[in-house]
């Protein structure tokens, strides 16, 4: 999947300081975030609850409520 984002100059500078491309740097940030969230039941259950709520909202909208 390809996603386009606008990154702040601080992220560009941090990538340069790390001797990485901006894409590599952002990928590393995402990987770190995913690794930190993996195995944390509170985070996992919160994410599951958000998904449930989104599904409920979509279902209500499709029913015309």
ABEGO torsion letter per residue (X at the ends): XBBBBBBBAAAAAAAAAAGBBAAAAAAAAAAAAAAAABGBAAAAAAAAAAAAAAAAAAAAAAAGX
